[in-house]
Amino acid sequence: MSTARPGRRTLWGVATAVLVPAMQALTGCGVLTENSVVINVGYQSKTINTVNAGTLMRDRGEFESELNQLGKKTGRKYRVVWQDFSSGAPLTAQMIATHVDIGSMGDYPLLTNGSKTKRYDDAQTRLIAITGYSLRGSLNQVVVPNGSTARTLADLTGKRVSTSLGSAGDGMISTALQRNGIDSHSVHRVNQDPSIGASAIEGGQVDALAQFVPWPQLVIFRNQGRLLYDGGDNNVPTFHGVVIRRQFADANRDVTAAFLRAMRTTTHYIVTHPLAAALRVSQLTGIEPEVVYLYNGPNGLVSFDMTLKDQLVKALDTIKRYLVARGSVSKDFDVASFVDDGYLRRLFGGDYDRLRADVTNRSVLSGYDDMCRSPVSDPALASELWVKGADATAVAATPTCLLRRVAATAAVRAAYVPDTLTGTRLFANHAVWLKDPDAPPTQRYKPFATGAGADAYRASHPTASPVAYPAAVTQSRSPQ
């Protein structure tokens, strides 16, 4: 039985019921005529790990190209209306109103979307694909101003933390507080859009920012803050995905298949041309290319993969428990019926199960390090240098080798290293560095995402000592 939306019987509701269909006919929501179909796609342009279902797909015209080919077979005309959103909540509101047919958002908003749209027959959604993921959960992080004295989450007690309530960033910090035995009510959360929160931390209106990709690292790159907590320490996978209205998908299976083919093409482009993709996304969004490349480059924070992996689907059960407690998701919401990999199985055929089981990042750093005369093969050590004016990056076998390369370079655009403990990709100049005299010469300098991580390493390596990044660069020139 269909559930009436709140306010439908009010004068405004009656007027809306009359006006919306007319507006849809004018603006292109849904089917205009028997031979004309409009597809409304909602996306988040600045959320890096959804660009293969939004920003970059739109720019490259992949979906429109697929629809043109489809039109030659069906004789129908197709038009895509792209709608940009700052987060998942307003996108879900538009899906409830049936003004968006296909949308991409983070894991917490995805589950909220499925639960809230379930109340309406014409708005119910399915999760049909993943855009990008991090098995550790490092796409969500907490940053504090550079001048902050906070070293751990406990230091945020009584402080103001900007986040988007109900978002992946909000879920991450809630889980982190619980895991660390901190009363969640002792931290005052300020509900703000990511861009507002980033400005608030720069202006000193809040004490920390807990957000999703790319906002924490954007704050760090702009020298407005430093990393306090990596969401990966929660060990809960985080991801973004694609939802579609069931009614639309059932009536337009060929269009849904065309969207996923376009998404596959765009995903392949990101994996095979990561630097070019980062530069283009930067042009389209205003996000610095160095930050985009931190996420979508080789060994990046995001693994771009469309398949609905078991680890990600299982993570939805953990997310559901949190959202039910928050009142955002109904207790009887069935996650299994929300997840639908049928379209992906048809897209990838017999290869789907193999692809779904593979959790390695498809974009990896490789090559030969001529500075240290060593192949670049270990993702836990492989590092990368982007020189100003260069149309390609240089690889380094280890972070120490990367420092040596930086020391020999006049104009560094960005340098990337993996966290010593977790392998999480970092900006080298914003990492916490230790010098370990007991380590091999090419592994003497150790980068860490946070001071807490460096402290954990020193607990078992007492001879290791802190070293500032400039000093590490200078000292790295000597193999001893």
C-alpha positions in Angstrom: 0.0 0.0 0.0 1.3 3.4 -0.9 1.9 5.8 2.0 0.8 9.4 1.5 3.6 12.0 2.0 3.2 14.4 4.9 1.1 17.4 4.1 -0.4 16.0 1.0 -3.9 16.9 2.2 -3.1 20.5 3.0 -3.8 23.3 0.6 -0.2 23.4 -0.3 -0.1 19.6 -0.7 -3.1 19.7 -3.0 -1.5 22.5 -5.0 1.8 20.6 -5.2 0.0 17.5 -6.4 -1.4 19.5 -9.2 1.6 21.6 -10.0 4.4 19.0 -9.8 3.3 16.9 -12.7 2.9 20.1 -14.8 6.4 21.2 -13.7 7.8 17.8 -14.5 6.4 18.1 -18.0 8.2 21.4 -18.4 11.5 20.6 -16.8 11.8 17.0 -17.9 11.2 14.8 -14.8 10.3 11.3 -15.9 8.7 10.3 -19.3 7.6 13.3 -21.4 6.0 11.3 -24.3 6.0 7.7 -25.4 9.2 8.4 -27.4 11.0 10.8 -25.0 12.5 9.9 -21.6 14.3 12.2 -19.2 16.6 10.8 -16.6 17.3 12.9 -13.5 20.7 12.1 -12.0 21.7 13.4 -8.6 25.4 13.6 -7.7 27.9 15.3 -5.3 30.5 17.0 -7.5 33.0 17.6 -4.7 32.9 14.1 -3.3 35.9 12.5 -5.0 35.0 8.9 -4.8 31.7 9.4 -6.7 33.1 11.2 -9.7 32.7 8.0 -11.8 28.9 8.3 -11.3 28.8 12.1 -11.4 31.3 14.8 -12.0 33.6 13.0 -14.5 30.9 10.9 -16.1 28.9 14.0 -16.8 32.0 15.9 -18.1 33.0 13.0 -20.4 29.4 12.5 -21.7 29.6 8.8 -21.2 26.0 8.3 -20.1 24.7 10.5 -23.0 26.8 8.5 -25.4 25.3 5.2 -24.2 21.8 6.7 -24.4 22.4 7.8 -28.0 23.3 4.3 -28.9 20.3 3.0 -27.1 18.1 5.5 -28.9 19.2 4.0 -32.2 17.8 0.7 -31.1 14.6 1.8 -29.4 13.7 4.9 -31.5 13.3 6.9 -28.3 14.9 10.2 -27.3 16.7 10.4 -24.0 17.8 13.5 -22.0 19.9 13.6 -18.8 19.2 16.3 -16.2 22.2 16.5 -13.8 21.6 17.8 -10.3 24.5 18.7 -7.9 24.1 18.3 -4.2 26.4 19.1 -1.2 25.5 15.9 0.7 23.3 12.8 0.7 20.4 14.2 2.8 19.1 16.8 0.3 19.6 14.3 -2.5 17.4 11.8 -0.7 14.7 14.4 -0.2 14.6 14.9 -3.9 14.4 11.1 -4.5 11.4 11.0 -2.1 9.8 13.7 -4.2 10.6 11.6 -7.3 12.6 14.5 -8.8 15.8 12.3 -8.9 15.9 8.9 -10.5 19.5 7.9 -9.9 21.7 9.2 -7.1 25.1 8.6 -5.6 26.0 9.1 -1.9 27.9 7.7 1.1 27.2 4.6 3.1 25.3 6.1 6.0 23.1 8.3 3.7 22.6 5.3 1.4 21.0 3.3 4.2 18.9 6.3 5.3 17.9 6.8 1.7 16.7 3.2 1.5 14.7 3.4 4.7 13.1 6.7 4.1 12.1 6.1 0.5 10.6 2.7 1.4 7.5 4.4 2.7 6.5 5.5 -0.8 5.8 3.1 -3.7 7.1 5.5 -6.3 10.2 6.5 -4.4 11.6 3.2 -3.1 15.2 2.7 -4.0 17.8 -0.1 -4.6 21.5 0.0 -4.0 22.9 -1.2 -7.4 26.6 -0.3 -7.5 29.6 1.0 -5.5 31.5 4.0 -6.8 34.6 3.8 -4.6 35.5 2.4 -1.2 38.2 2.1 1.6 38.2 -1.2 3.4 39.9 0.5 6.4 37.5 3.4 6.4 40.2 6.1 5.8 37.8 8.2 3.6 36.4 9.7 6.8 38.7 11.6 9.1 38.9 14.2 12.0 41.1 17.3 11.6 41.9 20.0 14.1 43.4 23.5 13.6 47.2 23.5 13.4 47.4 25.4 16.7 45.3 22.9 18.6 46.8 21.1 21.6 44.6 18.0 21.0 46.5 14.8 20.3 43.7 12.2 20.8 39.9 12.1 20.5 39.7 12.3 24.3 41.0 15.9 24.0 37.8 16.9 22.1 35.8 16.4 25.3 33.7 19.6 25.8 34.8 20.9 22.3 32.8 21.8 19.2 33.1 19.4 16.3 31.7 20.3 12.9 30.1 17.4 11.0 27.0 16.7 8.8 24.6 14.8 11.0 23.7 11.5 9.5 26.7 11.5 7.1 29.5 9.1 6.9 31.7 11.6 8.8 29.2 11.7 11.6 29.0 8.0 11.8 32.7 7.7 11.8 33.3 10.0 14.8 30.4 8.4 16.7 32.0 5.0 16.2 35.4 6.3 17.1 34.1 7.9 20.3 32.4 4.6 21.3 35.5 2.5 20.5 37.7 4.8 22.6 35.3 4.8 25.6 34.3 8.4 25.2 30.8 9.6 26.0 29.4 10.9 22.7 27.4 13.5 24.6 30.6 15.0 25.9 31.5 16.2 22.4 29.3 18.9 21.0 28.5 18.2 17.3 27.7 21.2 15.1 25.6 20.2 12.1 27.2 21.9 9.0 27.7 21.3 5.4 31.3 20.2 4.7 32.3 23.5 3.0 30.8 25.5 5.9 32.7 23.3 8.4 36.0 23.7 6.6 35.5 27.5 6.8 34.5 27.2 10.4 37.7 25.4 11.4 39.8 27.9 9.6 38.0 30.8 11.3 38.2 29.2 14.7 34.4 28.8 15.2 34.8 25.0 15.8 37.6 22.9 17.4 37.5 20.1 14.9 36.0 18.9 11.7 34.8 15.3 11.2 33.9 14.8 7.5 34.1 12.6 4.5 36.3 12.7 1.4 37.8 15.1 0.4 37.2 17.7 3.1 39.7 16.6 5.8 42.6 16.3 3.4 41.6 19.6 1.7 41.9 21.3 5.1 45.3 19.7 5.6 46.6 20.6 2.2 45.6 24.2 2.6 47.5 24.3 5.9 44.4 25.0 7.8 44.6 22.0 10.0 46.2 18.6 10.8 44.9 15.1 11.1 43.8 14.1 14.6 42.1 10.8 13.8 42.0 8.5 10.8 38.6 6.8 10.4 40.5 3.8 9.2 41.4 3.1 12.9 37.7 2.1 13.3 38.3 -0.8 11.0 34.9 -0.3 9.5 34.8 -0.2 5.6 33.4 3.0 4.2 32.1 3.5 0.6 29.9 5.5 -1.7 27.4 3.9 -4.0 24.6 4.4 -6.5 20.9 4.1 -5.7 18.0 4.1 -8.2 14.3 4.4 -7.7 12.8 0.9 -8.1 9.8 2.2 -10.1 12.1 4.0 -12.6 14.5 1.0 -12.8 11.8 -1.5 -13.5 10.3 0.7 -16.2 13.6 1.6 -17.8 15.9 -1.4 -17.4 17.8 -0.5 -20.6 18.5 3.0 -19.3 19.8 1.6 -16.0 22.1 -0.8 -17.9 23.3 2.1 -20.0 24.1 4.1 -16.9 26.2 1.3 -15.4 28.0 0.8 -18.7 28.9 4.5 -18.7 30.0 4.2 -15.1 32.2 1.2 -16.0 33.9 3.3 -18.8 34.5 6.2 -16.6 35.8 4.0 -13.8 38.3 2.4 -16.2 39.4 5.9 -17.3 40.1 6.9 -13.7 42.1 3.8 -13.1 44.2 4.0 -16.3 44.6 7.8 -16.4 44.6 8.8 -12.7 46.7 12.0 -13.2 44.7 13.3 -16.1 41.5 12.4 -14.3 42.7 14.3 -11.2 43.5 17.4 -13.2 40.1 17.4 -14.9 38.2 16.9 -11.7 40.1 19.8 -10.2 39.1 22.0 -13.1 35.5 21.0 -12.7 35.2 21.3 -8.9 37.8 23.8 -7.8 39.4 21.2 -5.5 43.2 21.3 -5.8 44.5 18.5 -8.1 47.0 17.5 -5.5 44.2 16.6 -3.2 42.1 14.8 -5.9 45.2 12.8 -6.8 45.8 11.8 -3.1 42.4 10.0 -3.4 42.2 8.7 -6.9 45.9 8.2 -7.7 47.8 4.9 -7.6 47.6 3.4 -4.1 45.2 6.2 -3.4 42.7 6.4 -0.5 39.9 5.4 -2.8 39.6 2.0 -4.6 37.4 2.6 -7.6 35.3 -0.5 -8.0 31.7 -1.0 -8.9 31.1 -4.4 -7.4 29.0 -4.9 -4.2 31.7 -6.7 -2.1 30.8 -8.8 0.8 32.8 -6.6 3.2 30.8 -3.5 2.2 27.4 -5.2 2.3 28.2 -6.6 5.8 29.3 -3.1 6.9 25.7 -2.0 6.2 24.5 -4.1 9.1 26.9 -2.2 11.5 25.8 1.1 10.0 22.1 0.1 10.4 22.5 -0.4 14.1 23.9 3.0 14.5 21.3 4.7 12.4 18.4 2.8 14.1 19.7 4.1 17.4 19.7 7.6 15.9 16.2 7.2 14.6 17.3 7.7 11.0 16.5 4.1 9.9 13.6 2.0 10.8 14.4 -1.2 12.8 12.5 -3.4 10.3 14.4 -2.1 7.3 15.7 -5.1 5.4 19.2 -4.5 4.1 19.3 -7.6 2.0 16.3 -6.5 -0.1 17.8 -3.1 -0.5 21.0 -4.4 -2.1 20.5 -5.5 -5.8 23.5 -6.7 -7.8 21.4 -8.1 -10.6 22.4 -5.3 -13.0 26.1 -5.6 -12.2 25.9 -9.4 -12.8 24.4 -8.8 -16.2 27.0 -6.1 -16.9 30.1 -8.2 -15.9 28.7 -11.6 -16.7 30.6 -14.7 -15.4 33.5 -12.4 -14.3 31.4 -10.7 -11.6 32.1 -13.1 -8.7 35.8 -12.9 -9.3 35.8 -9.1 -9.4 33.6 -8.9 -6.3 36.1 -11.1 -4.3 39.1 -9.0 -5.4 39.7 -6.2 -2.8 43.1 -5.0 -4.2 43.3 -1.4 -5.4 43.2 -1.6 -9.2 45.5 1.4 -9.5 48.9 0.6 -8.1 52.3 2.3 -8.0 55.0 0.5 -9.9 58.2 1.1 -11.8 61.8 1.5 -11.0 63.4 3.9 -8.5 66.6 5.1 -10.1 67.4 7.2 -7.0 67.6 4.1 -4.7 68.2 1.7 -7.6 65.3 -0.5 -6.6 62.0 -1.7 -8.1 58.8 -0.1 -6.8 56.6 -3.1 -5.8 55.6 -3.0 -2.1 52.4 -0.9 -1.7 53.2 -0.5 2.0 56.4 1.5 1.1 55.8 2.8 -2.5 55.9 6.6 -2.7 55.3 9.2 -5.4 56.6 12.6 -6.3 54.8 15.2 -8.5 57.1 17.8 -9.8 55.8 21.2 -10.8 55.6 21.5 -14.6 55.9 17.7 -15.1 53.3 15.8 -17.1 54.0 12.6 -15.2 55.0 11.6 -11.6 58.1 9.9 -10.4 58.0 6.8 -8.1 60.1 5.9 -5.1 60.6 2.5 -3.5 60.3 3.8 0.0 59.5 7.0 1.9 63.2 7.5 2.6 63.9 7.2 -1.1 61.1 9.7 -1.7 62.8 12.2 0.7 66.0 11.8 -1.2 64.2 12.6 -4.4 62.5 15.6 -2.8 66.0 16.9 -1.7 67.2 16.7 -5.3 64.1 18.5 -6.7 63.8 22.3 -6.9 60.1 22.6 -7.4 57.9 19.9 -5.7 54.2 20.1 -6.4 53.2 17.2 -4.1 54.8 14.2 -2.5 52.9 11.1 -1.3 53.9 8.5 1.2 52.1 5.6 2.9 51.6 5.6 6.7 54.1 3.2 8.3 51.5 1.3 10.2 48.5 1.3 7.9 49.7 2.1 4.4 47.2 5.0 4.2 48.3 7.5 1.6 49.5 10.8 3.0 51.0 14.1 2.0 54.7 13.8 2.9 55.0 17.3 4.1 52.0 16.9 6.5 53.0 13.6 7.9 54.5 13.0 11.4 58.1 11.7 10.8 60.4 9.5 12.9 64.0 8.6 12.3 64.7 4.9 13.2 68.5 4.3 13.3 67.9 0.5 13.6 66.0 0.4 10.2 67.7 -0.3 6.9 69.2 2.8 5.2 66.4 3.0 2.6 63.7 2.7 5.3 65.2 4.9 8.0 62.6 7.6 7.9 59.1 6.6 8.9 55.9 8.7 8.1 52.7 8.5 10.2 49.3 10.0 9.7 49.0 11.1 13.3 51.1 11.8 16.4 49.3 8.9 18.1 50.5 6.6 15.3 54.1 7.7 15.8 53.8 7.2 19.5 52.6 3.6 19.0 55.6 2.9 16.8 58.0 4.4 19.3 56.6 2.2 22.0 58.1 -0.8 20.3 61.0 1.0 18.7 62.5 3.1 21.5 65.5 4.3 19.5 63.2 6.1 17.0 63.1 9.8 17.4 60.9 12.6 16.0 62.2 14.6 13.1 60.7 17.5 11.3 59.9 17.1 7.6 62.5 19.7 6.3 65.2 18.1 8.5 64.2 14.6 7.3 64.6 15.8 3.7 68.0 17.3 4.3 69.3 14.3 6.4 68.0 11.8 3.9 70.7 12.8 1.4 73.2 10.8 3.5 72.5 7.0 3.3 73.6 6.8 6.9 
